[in-house]
């Protein structure tokens, strides 16, 4: 068995790992590269392998940096089955149709500004491409070992990152490969904790936060409450860039749980994302995947998805109307890294106001508007115009959907025999720190995956 690394090997996004086993070729994830415009243009590049030669695609979870190039893969000739956990399979439709819509809109906007002699801008893929790719999806349950190709078995294990997120176990040729996908912290609201992996011959593990420890969750929740209280006293609005899957639902969970303590009845709360509103429906259909605490909140508090002052903004007109509110609005909008979507329109109207609070609750990739704001930029470029950033900013690290260095070490440490390890899905600073800690603790040599690298299992 061989593993060939193509993406998320030295960076966080663009998950793309190819496995050769039992005479077959299996792709693990097919994610979009996210970040700067220069980085995102690489999504149009060739994959580094021939899509028609692949036999199957296995998806770890439904975030765009893990599924965002699936329709492109199919358009370029892949015709095999696409395996995903059942909730992930539902979320893929929502996420990919939204990504196609954004890509089509951006191409249309570029073509309107196109000068004489400039080439026509094309979307990465279309909604028709998405529909074609979804016909190849095969949903599977957690914890069921399935034969997907002659001589190749897989199983999905709970990863605790978002609904349906999975670590992938793959057996072939008498060997076992484990791909962590993205691993969530223990105690993440709504979701069950990551399932332990008993054994492996090679582990591919994410390393997004391999160089840091998250704030204590209880301290984090207190901080979020203080930010909301200060924002109310300042007379401004609160803007929260959040991924449509995961962070948006978790925020509503905390709003329900601390409804009285945070005096949330005084606010107007907007989930300004048609995609996030659809995702709520998927959560409603998969409550069997919830942990016990979440089921208790659903029974004892206002339903997080039906708070009395929660408004779902479906249309562009509803979204634009929010910007006429001068104070008292909490706006949760995509995208989570503020590199596209409706949050940018809210930034244009609110970043210049010192009473505005911007709350970051997830990873901000290099080159994104979100990362520049986190790093203290006084000006950011949005839709071709420079916007002054006077708003107060808060990074609530304890709400991350990724576990931290301690959690990654613990997850790997529970695997019997401490097998060979390759770190993916992390910037070098984070990977080097994590590799050093694991190497010192377990005496194992840790590989830092690079595009073009091959490992033998």
N, C-alpha and C positions, 0 to 999 in steps of 0.2 A: 504494500500500500504506500502511495506517495501523496504528499500534499504540496500543491503549487500555490504560492501566494500572489495575488494580483492586486488586491485593494485593501484599504484599512490596515496597511502594513507600514507603519511609520506615521500614520495619521488616524484620526478617530472615525471619519466617515468613509463611505464607499466600500462596504463589506463585500468581499469577493474572494473566495477560496475554492480551489479546484482539487478534487480527490480522484486519484486513479486507483481503482481496486477491482479485483476479480474480472479484469478485462473491461471494466466499465468506467465511465467518467461521470462523477457526481459533483455538482456545484453547490457549495454552501453559501447561501445569500447572494443577492445581486443588487447591491445598494447604490444609492446616489451619492456622489461626492458633493459635499456642501461646504460653503465658506465664501471666499472671495469670488468675484466674477471670473478671474483667471482660473481658479480651482474648478469652478463649476463648468467651465468650457471643456474640461477634460472628460465630462460625461459623454461627449460626442465621439471620443476616440475609440478605436477598436478595443475589444476586450482583452486581447493578449492570448486568446484561444479561439477556436472556431466554434461558434454556437451550435452549428449543425452536428458537431461531433459529441455533444453532451447527451447523456442518457437520462439524467434526472436533475432536478433542482430541489434543494431542501432549504426551507426558510426558517430562521430562528424566531423572528417576531416582525411586527408590522410597522416599525418606524421606517421612514423613507430612506435613511442611510443604510438600511438592510434590504429594502425591497424596491427602491426607486428606479432601478434600471431593468426590472423584470419585463415590462412591455417592449423595451428596446431589444432585449435578448430574443424575445419571441419574433419581433419584426425582422431580426437578422437571421432567423432560421431555426431557432430552438423549437422542437416539437415534442419534447418529452413531458412526463408528469411533473407537477410542482407540488411538493408535499409541505403542508403547514398544519399546525395545531388548529383545531376547529374554530376557536375564537379569532385566531390570527387570520384564518381564511376569510372570515366575514369582514374583518378590519381592512384587509388588503383592498377590497373593492372601493371602500370609502377613501382610503389614502391615495390610491393610484389614480382614481378619477379626479381627485382634487389636484394632484401633481400635474396631470395632463392638462387640466383646465388652466392652471397657472402658466404652464409652458406655452400653451396656445395663445394666451393673452399677452405674454411677454413678447412672443414673436410678432403678433399683430401690432403691438405698440412700437416695436423696433421698426417695423416696415412702414409705419406712418411717418416716422422721422427719417427714413432712409433717403440719402442723397443720391444724385445721379451717379450711376456707375457702381454703387454699392450693391453687394450681393443680397439677395432676399434672405431674411432670417427665417429659419424653420424651427418648429417646436422639437423638443427631444423625442416626443412621441405624442400621439393623439388619443382621444377618448376611445376611438375605434380600436386602436392598438391595445388599450387596457382591456376592453371587452374580449378581444381575441385571447389575451394571455390568461384571463380569469377562467376561460373554458378548460384550461389545462390543470387547474388547482384541484388537489385531492386532500380533503381535510382528514386529520387523524386525531385521536384522543391522546391525552397524556398517559404515560406509563404503559403503553402497549407496544411491544416489540413487533415490528411489521417488516416483512420482506418486500422491498421496493424494486429490486432487480435480482436476477439470479445471482446468488452468492453475496448479496448485500442486504443487511437489515439495519433499521434505524429505530430509535425510540425518542420521544420528546419528554423531557423532565422540566418541572416548574422552575423558572428562573427568577420569578419575583420582581420583574422589571416593569412590564406593563401587562395588561390582560392578554393571555395567550402566549406570553414570552416563554421561550424554551431554551434549555441547554440540549444539544443534540448528541446522542450516542450513536455511533456508526460502527457496525461489525462487518468485517470482510477478511478473508484469507487468514482466519484464526487470530486476527488482531482487532483491537478496539480503539477508535479515535473518539475523543470527546471535544466538541466545540461549545464553549460556554455561552455563545450569544452575548447578550448584555445581562449582567447579574445585578439584581436589585438588593438594597439593604434589607436586613431582617427588620421586621416590624413595619414595613411599608403599608400604609393604609389600603384597605380593600383587598390587597393581594395576599396570597399565602407566601410563606418564606421560601427561598430557593431550596429545592430538593437536593439532598446529598448525592454525590456520585461515588459509587463504591470502588471502581477500578478503571484503569485506562492504560493503554500503551503509549499514547501521546495525547497531550492536552493543548488545545488552542484556547487561550484565555484573554478576554478583554482586559484593558489596563487604563481606561479613561482617567480614573482618579488614583492611579498607582502611586502618586507621590504626595498624597494628602489624606487627612482624616476629616470627616464631616463633623459639623457641630452636633452636639447632643440633640436628639429630636425634640425633647421637652423644651430645651432652651430655644430651639428654632421656632417652635410654635409660639412661645412667649414673645419672641422677637417679631414674628409676623403680626401678632396682636398689637404690639406697641407701634409698629409702622402704621397700621390702619388707624389707630387712635390718634397718632400725631398728624396723619394726613387729614383726618376729619377736623382737627383743631386748626390746621393751616388753611382750611377752606379750599382744598384742591381735589383733584381726581387721582386715582391710583390705576396705573397701567401695568398689566402683567403679561409679558410675552410668554405663551405657554403652548406646548405641543398639544394637538387635538386629542392625542391618545396618551393617557397617563397623568400628566401634570394637571390638565384642566379638571379631570374627575377628582383627583386628590385634593385640589384646592376647594372644590365644592364639598367634599367630605369634611374638611376642617371647618369650613364655614357652618356646616350643619352641627358639628360637634360642639363648636364654641359660639353658637348662635347668640346665646344670652350674654356670655362673658364679654364678647367683642361688640355687643350692641349692634349687631348687623342689620337689625330691622330699620335703622336710620339710613342705610345706604340703598342705592339702586345698583344692582349687580347685573352685569351683562356678560353673557357668554357669546362673544361676537365671532362666531365661527360656525358656518353651516356644517362643516365637517365634524366639529366637536359635538354638535347637537345630534348628528347621526350616530356618532360613537357612543353617546349616552344610551341609545337604543340597543346597541350591542352589549353594553354592560348589563342592561336590564334583562337581556336574554341569557346571560351567563352568570347569574348570581351563584350558581353551584361552585364557581371558582373563587368566590369571596372567602376571606378568613372570618373567624368568629366575631372579632371586634366590629367588622364592617356590618355583618348581619345584625348585630346589636344596635348600631347607630341607625340602620334603616328602620328598626322597630321602635326605637325610643325617642328619636329626634325628628325634626323635619327631614323628610326625604331629601338627601343632598341634591338630587336632580330635579326637585320640585319645590325649592325654597320659595316662599310667598313673594319675594321681591326679585326673583331671578327672571331675566328676560333673555330669550334666545333670539339673536339677531340673524335672521335668515337672509334677508335681501340687502343689496347694497344701499338702498334708501334707508333702511333701519340702521345700518352701520353708520352712515353719514349723520343721521340724526343725533347719535350719541355725542358727536363733537359740538353740539349746541349746548351741552350741559356744562356749566362752569364749575360746579363743585358737587361732591357727594356721589360720584360714580366710581365703581370698581369695574374695570374693563379687562376681562380675560380674552385675549385674542392671539391668533397665530400670525406669523410662525414663531416657534419657540426660540429661535436664534435671531429673530427680527431681521431676517434676510429676504423676506417676501411677506405677502399677505396683508391683512387688514391692520395689524398692529402698526405698520409703517404710516398709515393714514392718521392714526391716533397720535403717533409721535409728531407728525408735522403740525398738528394743532395744539399739542400740549407740552412738548419738550422745552419750549421757550419760556414756560411759566415756572418760577421758582417754587410755587406751592404744589406742583405736580410731583408725585412719587412714582418712580419706576422700580418695580420689584422683579428681580431675575431669580427664577426658581429652577433653572436647568443649565446644562452645559452650553457655553457660547463659543462656537468654533472660530478659529483665526479668520480674519477678513470679514466677519459679519458685522452689521450695525450693532448688534447686541454686545459683541466682544469689545468694540471700540467704546461703547458707553461704559461698560464695566471697567475698562482701562482708563476712564476719566476724560474722554474726548470732550472738548467744548463745542465742536462742530461735527456734524455727521452729514453725509450725502444721502438724500432720500429722493428717489425718482428724478435724479438728475439735478437736484437743487441742494444747496448747502443749508442746513437747519441748525440754528443755535441750540445748544443743549444746556439749559439752566436747571432742569429738573433734578431733584434729589434722587439718588440711586441706592438701591439696597440689593445685595446678593445674599439670598437665603439658601446657603449651601446645604443645610440639613434636609432640604426637600428634594435633593437630587434623586433621580430614578436609578442611578448607578451606585453600587456600593463603593466604599472607600478602600484605602490600602489595607486596613485591618480586615475588612470583609473579604477582599480578594485573597489575602493570605490564608484566612480561615477556610474559604471555599476550596482552595487548592489543597490545603493541608489535610482535609478530610478524605482525600482520595488515597486509597491504600497504596503503599510503596512509593509514593511521591514520584510519579513517572516523568519522563522528559516533558518539557514545557516550552511552548512558543507563545510570546506575547503579541497580540494584535490589538487593533482598536485603541490606540493611544499615541499621543505625541511622545517624542523620544525622552524628554525630561521625565515624564511620568513612568515610562517603561523602564528606563534605566534605574530609577529609584526602586521600583517594585522588583526588578530582577535582582538587584543587590540584596534586598531584604530576604527574598525567597532563597536565593543561593546561599546566604549565610545561615539561614535557619535550617534548611533541609539538605544542604550539600548537593543540590542539583544544579546542573548547568542550564541556564535559561537562554533560549534563542530569542532575538528580537527580529521578528519577521520583516522582510523587505520585499518589494515587488520583484518578481523573478526568482526568488529563493524557492528551493525545493527541499523538503524534509522526507526522510524515509521512516515509515512506522514499522 
